[in-house]
Amino acid sequence: MYPPPLPPPPPRDFISVTLSFGEGYDNSKSWRRRSCWRKWKQLSRLQRNVILFLVAFLTIYGLLSYINSANRWEALSVKLLEERRTGPEIPGLKPANPPVLPVPQKADANPAHLPEILSQTPRKHLRRGPPSLQIRAPNKDWKLGWQGDAKQETGEPAPARQEENAQTTVISWRGAVIEPERGTQLPSRRAEASTKHIYPEARTQKVPEFEEAKEWVSQKLDFEKDVDVNLFESTIRILGSLLSTYHLSGDSLFLKKAEDLGNRLMPAFRTPSKIPYSDVNIGTGIAHPPRWTSDSTVAEVTSIQLEFRELSRLTGVKKFQEAVQEVTRHVHSLSGKKDGLVPMFISTHSGLFTHLGVFTLGARADSYYEYLLKQWIQGGKTETQLLEDYMEAVEGIKKHLLQQSQPSRLTFVGELAHGQFSPKMDHLVCFLPGTLALGAHHGLPADHMELAKALMETCYQMNRQMETGLSPEIVHFNIYPQGRQKDVEVKPADRHNLLRPETVESLFYLYRLTGDPKYQDWGWKILQSFNTHTRIPSGGYSSISNVRNPRKPEPRDKMESFFLGETLKYLYLLFSDDTEYLSLDSFVFNTEAHPLPIWTQA
C-alpha cells in the first residue's frame, strides 16, 4: 500500500541561477588562459587575421616612433653639446647659405678664339677663374696628385660605401672569346707599369684625406656579401672609381679591389644572348633581370665598356673586355635602329631590340651615344666601327630629333615615338653638348662644336628660366608661336631637381675646349642656385620637388651620390685655372666622371 501523494509545492515567483566556474577553478591565470584560448578559437579566420594584423601594425609603428624619437633626442643632444663648446649661432654673423667658392671675376677681354677643330694638339688659352681658388697641386710638376679638398676628384670610395649600406643590385655575365680589334690588344701579363709615364710624382704623395679613404677601402670595402647589385651602376660608380683611383695614386690596393668586383659582376653576362642581365648577386653569383621584365635597357648594357676594357688592360685578364665587346658588336649588327638611333630596351633572351619605334637621348638610351665616342677615344682612335656608329647617330639626331623653340629659337633635342615628334627633353640630354664638343676636339667635324654651343645655351636656359635657377627633370618646348608664351613649359610631375650633373658637365667641356669664360659664369650662377635652394644649413644638399617656387622648393631630404661624384667634381674642374689638370688629351671621363687614361700605341 502506497502512502498518499504529497501535495504540490507552492508556486514560486523567482528564478534561481547557480553560477559554477567548473571543475578545478581556483581563480588562477591558467584558467584565464584556457578561457581566452577558447574565445580565440571561436573567432573566424578573418577576425583572427585582422587582430593579428593590427597587433603587428601597432608594434611596428611603436618601434619606428621610438627610433625617430631617439634620433631627434640624439640630434638635440649633439646640438646642445656643440653650443656648450662654441656658443649658439648668432643670427646675422654669417649667411644662411654661404657660397662654396668665391665669385669669379668678370671677364674684361673678348673670349678666346675657338681652337682648330681638327688639331690633335689643342691651343693653350688665357684662362680665368675665381681669384682665390687654388686647386693646383702644391708641386708645379705634380699634375695629378691628391689634394686636401679633392676626395671627390679622384674616384672617391663613396659609391662603394653606398653599395655596402644600401645594397643595390648588380649583374654578372660571361662572353665568348673574341680577338681584340686593332689598337686594343691586351697585354699578356699585368700592366701595372703601363701608365707610369703619366705624372709619376703623383704616386709618392701622402695626403691625410686620401690615406684615410685608402684605409677604409682596405679594411671595410668587402664585396663578399649576399646582396643584389645593379651591373651598370656598380660598374660606373664603384669599378670606375677604383680604376681611376689606381691610376691617380699608383696604389695596387685599388686595382685588386677592382678585379675582385669585376669577377663578381661577370655572372651577369651568362645569358642566352650574351646581353647581360641588369642585376647580379655579388656573393652567390646569381644574376637575373628586373622582376617586371626580361629586358635590359640599352644604355645600361652599352655603358660599361670603358671600365671593363680598362680592367682587362691593367690585369691582362681577357674575359672582361671580351664580354663587353661582344655586347658592342652585337648591338652594332642589330636591326631596329633609325639612322643610328637605338630603341631603349633589349631582350636578354633573344638579344633583339624591344619597344621598337621609340627613340630618345634621355633615360635608358643616353650614355649609349656617349660611350661610342669615348671608347673610340680611349682606344687611341683606331676602332672605326665605334666612330662610324657615333657619326651615324649624330646625323640621326640632326635629322629626326633636332628642332628649335619659339619665340627664342632655342635648339633642343626632342623624342620620336612611332614617327611622331615630341618636344620633350630630359635634363639627362644635357650631356650631349659636352660629348659633341669632345668629339670636335678629337678631330670630328667643326659643325659638331657649333651644335654643342647651341645646345649648351638651351641647357643653360632650362636652368635660368626657372624661378629657382635650377632645371627641372623634364621640360617641353613650345614649337609654335603662341603670343607671349615662354620657350619652356614644365608639367607639375616634372618640376623636381635631383642635383644632376649633366649641365655643369657640358659647361666643363665647353670651357676647357673653347676658353670662353661665359661658361664659367654660367656654372657659377648654377652653383649659387644650388647653394640658395638646395643647401642644408646643417650640412649637405637636398633634391627639391619644385623648381618653380623659390620660396618653397620642397626639399626631399635626399642627396644622390652623383652630386658629390659628378656635379661638384665638374664644377671644381670648371673653375680650375689649370687646363692641363686631368687633360682631355690624356684622360677620358666615364659616365660617372671618373677619369681613365687614353691608351697609347706601343
MOHU-V207682 format. One record per residue. D_FIRST is the distance of its C-alpha to the first C-alpha in whole Angstrom. Layout:
D_FIRST
D_FIRST
This chain:
0
4
7
9
12
15
18
21
24
27
29
32
36
37
37
36
38
39
42
42
45
44
44
47
48
51
53
55
58
57
54
56
58
55
54
58
58
55
56
60
58
57
60
62
65
67
66
66
70
71
69
71
74
74
74
77
79
78
79
82
83
83
85
87
87
88
90
92
92
93
96
97
97
99
101
101
102
105
106
106
107
110
111
111
114
116
115
113
115
117
117
121
122
122
121
117
118
122
123
123
127
130
131
134
137
139
141
145
146
146
143
144
145
143
144
145
142
143
144
142
144
143
145
144
144
144
141
139
136
134
137
135
133
134
132
135
134
136
138
140
140
137
135
132
131
128
128
126
124
124
121
120
123
123
120
117
114
112
111
110
108
106
105
104
102
101
101
102
102
105
106
108
110
112
115
117
120
123
127
128
130
134
134
130
131
129
130
129
128
127
129
128
132
133
133
134
137
136
136
136
136
132
131
132
131
128
126
123
121
122
121
117
117
118
116
113
113
114
111
108
109
107
106
104
101
98
99
100
103
106
109
111
110
110
113
115
114
113
115
118
118
118
121
123
122
124
127
127
127
127
124
123
119
119
120
118
115
116
116
113
111
113
112
108
109
110
107
107
110
108
107
108
111
112
111
109
106
106
103
103
101
104
101
100
103
100
102
101
101
100
96
97
100
102
105
107
110
113
115
112
113
117
117
117
120
122
120
119
123
124
121
123
126
125
123
125
121
122
118
118
121
120
117
118
121
119
117
121
122
119
119
123
122
119
120
118
121
123
126
125
122
119
115
113
110
110
108
107
106
109
112
112
113
110
109
113
115
114
117
117
119
116
113
112
116
118
119
120
123
123
123
125
128
127
127
130
132
130
131
135
135
135
132
133
130
128
131
131
128
128
131
130
127
129
131
127
126
130
129
125
124
127
127
128
127
128
129
131
131
129
129
125
123
121
118
118
115
115
119
118
120
118
119
117
118
116
117
117
120
122
123
125
128
128
128
131
133
132
133
137
137
137
140
138
139
140
138
135
136
137
133
132
134
132
129
129
130
127
124
126
125
122
122
124
123
119
119
118
121
118
118
114
113
114
116
117
121
122
125
125
127
125
127
126
123
124
124
121
117
114
111
108
106
109
111
110
112
111
114
116
119
121
123
124
125
127
129
129
131
133
134
135
137
139
139
139
137
135
133
132
132
129
127
128
126
123
123
123
120
118
119
118
115
113
114
111
112
110
112
112
112
109
109
109
107
110
113
114
113
115
113
109
110
106
107
104
104
105
109
109
111
114
115
116
117
119
120
121
123
125
125
127
129
130
131
133
137
137
137
137
134
132
135
134
136
134
131
128
125
122
120
118
121
122
125
126
130
132
133
136
138
139
